[in-house]
Amino acid sequence: MSGLAVVPVASRADLRDFLDLPLRLHPRHLAVPLLASTVESWWRGTSPHPEPVELLLVRDAAGRAVGRTTVHTDARLDARLEARSLLFGATEFRDADAARALVAALEARAGGHAQLFGPVALLPNQSGGVVTSGFEHRGFVDSPWNPARVPATYEALGFARWGESDTWVVDVAASSAGDLTSQDEWRAAGLRLERGRRSQLARLVPEVLAVLNRSFAALPYYTSITEQEMAAATDGLGHLVDEDLLLLARDAATGALVAFVLVVPDITAYVQRVGGRLGLLQQLLLLATRGRYRREAVLIIQGTDPDRQGQGVLTLLTRTLHAHLATGGYARLRSTFVGRDNPASARQFQRVGGRPLHGVTFYRRPLPPPDATTARVAAEETP
């Protein structure tokens, strides 16, 4: 690692290098940059994440950025993992030397922690992970993409896979338009179907969040998120929402939300084109051209209240969704990752002809005792 230095992101110029690094390392048509506004909120300390986020760069002897990562913690995730974890995310590296430099920097900051865990941005259920297969297929918003060399690099550094999962893709069948659920089916289930409205998105966030947190509470990677985190994650979605693809199932008697699905037009190509920089001008241009992105869609989140799981509610919502996708002219639906330990969720895609797109994993690495860490870092920094 001679000539490499790991430094905090301390200036606007550093932040630009942090944002631009994946644009230089990866083909633009495959990788999907994180939104610059999100990264900047981490750097400024204005994100709703409850604990500080440090941004690091690896620079070579010429001062060029060749690696990056975040360093952060989250007590909620520690409780889920049953281990104090130093988390890393938004991680990119040019080669194995840059990766080793990043890991050494993480270990140097890891006093009192039992393991390194990531890449997460900033939690496993928000974004992150490493693609382990399907490298030839492009990523999409809220999903990772990386070259085929990356898993082997982590594993050579002693990281083990954790929480393997898959993203999914479904080719929307034109015939789905004729399979629209009937009011009688909804009444028989004791439910009523409701389409979400763009104007109601802010009001719906707390209601949707409550069902989301309850529905995924049993999954080992899922960390309950706050209203502030949910609001930040959905900020700006209002003008993108196709109201036919925000579907809510409510109890017919009480009106309580039972299940929901949120699918949005896939704007990945636009995010790639602007390098993740969705400022006001770029948002206005996207709004003006959003009709171009009505051929493909992304399933962002869905959930069913645990008391109503296994009762066919999600099947009704899925049929309705696919009928609306077909009627709206969408040809393809992609979904963010589904854990391989969650076959019930995978079956919903299999039933409509879906197939895994990318294998995805997180990585964990137990940390050595403090004295061993100090000796190792000193050895690696010796010219």
KAPE-V884010 format. One record per residue. N is the residue number from 0. PSI is psi in degrees with one decimal (999 if undefined). NEAR is the number of other ideal C-beta (glycine too) atoms within 8 Angstrom. Layout:
n:N psi:PSI near:NEAR
n:N psi:PSI near:NEAR
This chain:
n:0 psi:19.5 near:8
n:1 psi:132.6 near:4
n:2 psi:-5.8 near:6
n:3 psi:139.8 near:14
n:4 psi:137.5 near:7
n:5 psi:123.0 near:12
n:6 psi:149.1 near:9
n:7 psi:152.6 near:8
n:8 psi:107.0 near:12
n:9 psi:-9.7 near:5
n:10 psi:169.0 near:6
n:11 psi:-37.6 near:5
n:12 psi:-40.9 near:6
n:13 psi:-43.1 near:13
n:14 psi:-40.6 near:13
n:15 psi:-41.7 near:8
n:16 psi:-39.2 near:12
n:17 psi:-45.9 near:14
n:18 psi:-35.7 near:13
n:19 psi:-18.9 near:10
n:20 psi:-52.1 near:14
n:21 psi:-25.5 near:9
n:22 psi:-28.8 near:10
n:23 psi:-31.2 near:5
n:24 psi:-32.0 near:8
n:25 psi:153.4 near:10
n:26 psi:132.5 near:5
n:27 psi:-28.8 near:8
n:28 psi:-4.9 near:5
n:29 psi:-49.6 near:9
n:30 psi:151.8 near:12
n:31 psi:113.7 near:12
n:32 psi:149.0 near:12
n:33 psi:152.3 near:9
n:34 psi:131.2 near:9
n:35 psi:-36.0 near:12
n:36 psi:-36.1 near:8
n:37 psi:-47.3 near:10
n:38 psi:-42.1 near:15
n:39 psi:-36.3 near:9
n:40 psi:-33.6 near:10
n:41 psi:-46.7 near:14
n:42 psi:-41.7 near:11
n:43 psi:-15.4 near:7
n:44 psi:23.3 near:7
n:45 psi:2.6 near:4
n:46 psi:160.3 near:11
n:47 psi:0.8 near:8
n:48 psi:133.3 near:10
n:49 psi:-10.5 near:7
n:50 psi:157.0 near:8
n:51 psi:150.0 near:5
n:52 psi:122.3 near:13
n:53 psi:136.4 near:9
n:54 psi:132.5 near:16
n:55 psi:148.1 near:14
n:56 psi:144.9 near:15
n:57 psi:127.0 near:15
n:58 psi:143.2 near:11
n:59 psi:-176.2 near:9
n:60 psi:-24.8 near:5
n:61 psi:0.0 near:4
n:62 psi:1.7 near:5
n:63 psi:140.9 near:6
n:64 psi:126.4 near:11
n:65 psi:2.9 near:12
n:66 psi:159.0 near:17
n:67 psi:157.6 near:15
n:68 psi:164.3 near:16
n:69 psi:157.0 near:15
n:70 psi:123.7 near:12
n:71 psi:173.9 near:14
n:72 psi:164.8 near:10
n:73 psi:113.6 near:14
n:74 psi:-30.7 near:8
n:75 psi:-42.5 near:10
n:76 psi:-35.5 near:14
n:77 psi:-42.9 near:12
n:78 psi:-37.8 near:7
n:79 psi:-40.7 near:10
n:80 psi:-9.9 near:10
n:81 psi:39.2 near:5
n:82 psi:137.8 near:7
n:83 psi:120.5 near:9
n:84 psi:129.9 near:15
n:85 psi:118.6 near:14
n:86 psi:146.6 near:15
n:87 psi:153.0 near:15
n:88 psi:176.0 near:14
n:89 psi:40.2 near:11
n:90 psi:127.8 near:12
n:91 psi:146.9 near:10
n:92 psi:144.2 near:13
n:93 psi:-37.4 near:7
n:94 psi:-178.2 near:7
n:95 psi:-33.5 near:8
n:96 psi:-43.9 near:8
n:97 psi:-37.9 near:13
n:98 psi:-43.1 near:13
n:99 psi:-39.1 near:11
n:100 psi:-40.4 near:14
n:101 psi:-44.8 near:17
n:102 psi:-40.4 near:11
n:103 psi:-39.6 near:14
n:104 psi:-38.1 near:12
n:105 psi:-46.4 near:13
n:106 psi:-35.8 near:13
n:107 psi:-22.7 near:8
n:108 psi:6.1 near:9
n:109 psi:19.4 near:11
n:110 psi:127.9 near:5
n:111 psi:-3.4 near:4
n:112 psi:150.6 near:11
n:113 psi:-21.1 near:7
n:114 psi:158.6 near:13
n:115 psi:141.3 near:17
n:116 psi:133.1 near:14
n:117 psi:-164.1 near:12
n:118 psi:132.0 near:14
n:119 psi:142.1 near:16
n:120 psi:84.0 near:11
n:121 psi:-5.2 near:13
n:122 psi:157.5 near:12
n:123 psi:-33.7 near:12
n:124 psi:4.9 near:8
n:125 psi:-59.1 near:11
n:126 psi:165.0 near:10
n:127 psi:-166.0 near:12
n:128 psi:168.4 near:14
n:129 psi:131.3 near:13
n:130 psi:130.3 near:15
n:131 psi:-8.1 near:10
n:132 psi:165.2 near:6
n:133 psi:28.1 near:10
n:134 psi:-24.0 near:11
n:135 psi:-13.0 near:3
n:136 psi:138.1 near:8
n:137 psi:155.5 near:8
n:138 psi:-176.8 near:12
n:139 psi:167.5 near:11
n:140 psi:138.9 near:9
n:141 psi:18.9 near:7
n:142 psi:154.6 near:15
n:143 psi:164.3 near:12
n:144 psi:141.7 near:12
n:145 psi:160.8 near:9
n:146 psi:163.2 near:6
n:147 psi:-21.6 near:5
n:148 psi:-18.7 near:6
n:149 psi:-48.1 near:10
n:150 psi:-43.0 near:11
n:151 psi:-33.1 near:7
n:152 psi:-46.5 near:11
n:153 psi:-45.6 near:11
n:154 psi:-31.7 near:10
n:155 psi:-22.8 near:7
n:156 psi:9.2 near:10
n:157 psi:9.4 near:6
n:158 psi:144.0 near:10
n:159 psi:145.9 near:8
n:160 psi:145.5 near:10
n:161 psi:132.5 near:9
n:162 psi:48.6 near:11
n:163 psi:144.4 near:10
n:164 psi:-176.9 near:13
n:165 psi:142.4 near:12
n:166 psi:160.9 near:16
n:167 psi:154.4 near:13
n:168 psi:139.8 near:12
n:169 psi:127.3 near:14
n:170 psi:119.8 near:7
n:171 psi:123.1 near:12
n:172 psi:131.0 near:9
n:173 psi:-29.9 near:6
n:174 psi:-15.6 near:7
n:175 psi:-23.5 near:13
n:176 psi:-27.2 near:9
n:177 psi:1.9 near:6
n:178 psi:30.4 near:9
n:179 psi:133.9 near:9
n:180 psi:150.8 near:10
n:181 psi:160.2 near:6
n:182 psi:-33.3 near:5
n:183 psi:-39.8 near:6
n:184 psi:-40.7 near:9
n:185 psi:-41.9 near:14
n:186 psi:-40.9 near:10
n:187 psi:-29.2 near:6
n:188 psi:-1.1 near:10
n:189 psi:28.7 near:7
n:190 psi:164.5 near:13
n:191 psi:143.9 near:8
n:192 psi:138.3 near:12
n:193 psi:135.7 near:8
n:194 psi:136.2 near:9
n:195 psi:156.5 near:14
n:196 psi:142.2 near:8
n:197 psi:-41.9 near:9
n:198 psi:-17.9 near:5
n:199 psi:3.7 near:8
n:200 psi:-45.4 near:14
n:201 psi:-38.4 near:7
n:202 psi:-31.5 near:7
n:203 psi:-22.8 near:10
n:204 psi:-51.0 near:12
n:205 psi:-37.1 near:9
n:206 psi:-45.7 near:9
n:207 psi:-41.0 near:14
n:208 psi:-40.7 near:11
n:209 psi:-43.4 near:9
n:210 psi:-41.0 near:15
n:211 psi:-49.8 near:12
n:212 psi:-39.7 near:10
n:213 psi:-39.1 near:10
n:214 psi:-27.0 near:12
n:215 psi:7.0 near:10
n:216 psi:-28.1 near:9
n:217 psi:-13.5 near:5
n:218 psi:137.7 near:9
n:219 psi:-25.5 near:7
n:220 psi:-12.0 near:10
n:221 psi:127.7 near:11
n:222 psi:121.8 near:11
n:223 psi:133.6 near:7
n:224 psi:157.4 near:12
n:225 psi:168.0 near:8
n:226 psi:-37.0 near:8
n:227 psi:-41.6 near:7
n:228 psi:-40.2 near:11
n:229 psi:-41.2 near:14
n:230 psi:-40.8 near:11
n:231 psi:-39.5 near:11
n:232 psi:-30.7 near:8
n:233 psi:1.1 near:9
n:234 psi:129.9 near:6
n:235 psi:-6.4 near:8
n:236 psi:-23.4 near:9
n:237 psi:-43.9 near:9
n:238 psi:-8.6 near:9
n:239 psi:-21.8 near:11
n:240 psi:129.4 near:13
n:241 psi:114.3 near:12
n:242 psi:-19.4 near:9
n:243 psi:-11.2 near:8
n:244 psi:5.6 near:15
n:245 psi:98.8 near:15
n:246 psi:135.8 near:14
n:247 psi:133.5 near:12
n:248 psi:121.7 near:15
n:249 psi:148.8 near:13
n:250 psi:127.9 near:9
n:251 psi:-30.1 near:8
n:252 psi:-42.9 near:5
n:253 psi:-20.0 near:5
n:254 psi:1.0 near:5
n:255 psi:142.5 near:6
n:256 psi:127.9 near:12
n:257 psi:-40.0 near:12
n:258 psi:161.2 near:16
n:259 psi:161.6 near:15
n:260 psi:133.6 near:14
n:261 psi:114.2 near:13
n:262 psi:138.3 near:13
n:263 psi:154.9 near:13
n:264 psi:143.1 near:11
n:265 psi:104.7 near:14
n:266 psi:19.0 near:12
n:267 psi:-46.0 near:12
n:268 psi:-36.9 near:8
n:269 psi:-43.8 near:10
n:270 psi:-39.9 near:13
n:271 psi:-42.4 near:12
n:272 psi:-37.7 near:7
n:273 psi:7.7 near:9
n:274 psi:28.6 near:10
n:275 psi:0.3 near:12
n:276 psi:93.6 near:8
n:277 psi:67.8 near:12
n:278 psi:-175.2 near:7
n:279 psi:-44.4 near:5
n:280 psi:-46.2 near:6
n:281 psi:-36.6 near:10
n:282 psi:-39.5 near:11
n:283 psi:-41.0 near:8
n:284 psi:-39.2 near:8
n:285 psi:-43.4 near:12
n:286 psi:-40.1 near:8
n:287 psi:-25.1 near:6
n:288 psi:15.3 near:9
n:289 psi:-21.8 near:12
n:290 psi:-23.5 near:5
n:291 psi:-18.8 near:5
n:292 psi:28.3 near:12
n:293 psi:20.2 near:10
n:294 psi:-28.2 near:8
n:295 psi:157.1 near:11
n:296 psi:162.9 near:14
n:297 psi:128.7 near:16
n:298 psi:111.7 near:12
n:299 psi:-56.3 near:8
n:300 psi:154.7 near:10
n:301 psi:162.6 near:10
n:302 psi:153.5 near:12
n:303 psi:132.5 near:12
n:304 psi:133.9 near:12
n:305 psi:-33.4 near:9
n:306 psi:-15.9 near:4
n:307 psi:6.4 near:9
n:308 psi:147.4 near:11
n:309 psi:11.6 near:3
n:310 psi:11.9 near:6
n:311 psi:6.0 near:7
n:312 psi:-47.2 near:14
n:313 psi:-32.6 near:12
n:314 psi:-43.0 near:9
n:315 psi:-43.9 near:15
n:316 psi:-41.1 near:14
n:317 psi:-43.6 near:12
n:318 psi:-43.3 near:12
n:319 psi:-44.5 near:12
n:320 psi:-48.5 near:12
n:321 psi:-32.0 near:15
n:322 psi:-41.6 near:14
n:323 psi:-38.5 near:12
n:324 psi:-47.3 near:14
n:325 psi:-44.1 near:14
n:326 psi:-34.9 near:8
n:327 psi:-1.5 near:10
n:328 psi:12.4 near:7
n:329 psi:138.6 near:12
n:330 psi:-19.5 near:7
n:331 psi:143.7 near:12
n:332 psi:128.7 near:15
n:333 psi:151.9 near:16
n:334 psi:140.3 near:13
n:335 psi:168.6 near:11
n:336 psi:147.8 near:11
n:337 psi:126.2 near:13
n:338 psi:142.6 near:11
n:339 psi:-11.1 near:9
n:340 psi:12.8 near:7
n:341 psi:64.3 near:10
n:342 psi:-25.7 near:7
n:343 psi:-40.9 near:7
n:344 psi:-36.9 near:9
n:345 psi:-34.7 near:12
n:346 psi:-29.6 near:8
n:347 psi:-31.7 near:11
n:348 psi:-37.8 near:13
n:349 psi:-37.1 near:8
n:350 psi:-25.7 near:8
n:351 psi:22.2 near:11
n:352 psi:16.6 near:8
n:353 psi:163.4 near:10
n:354 psi:150.0 near:8
n:355 psi:142.2 near:8
n:356 psi:-58.7 near:10
n:357 psi:137.0 near:17
n:358 psi:141.9 near:11
n:359 psi:141.4 near:14
n:360 psi:157.3 near:13
n:361 psi:167.2 near:15
n:362 psi:144.1 near:14
n:363 psi:149.3 near:11
n:364 psi:117.1 near:11
n:365 psi:144.3 near:6
n:366 psi:140.9 near:11
n:367 psi:165.3 near:7
n:368 psi:154.3 near:5
n:369 psi:-41.2 near:6
n:370 psi:-36.0 near:6
n:371 psi:-38.0 near:8
n:372 psi:-45.0 near:13
n:373 psi:-45.4 near:8
n:374 psi:-40.3 near:8
n:375 psi:-43.3 near:11
n:376 psi:-42.7 near:11
n:377 psi:-41.7 near:8
n:378 psi:-41.3 near:7
n:379 psi:-25.3 near:9
n:380 psi:-6.5 near:6
n:381 psi:126.0 near:5
n:382 psi:999 near:2
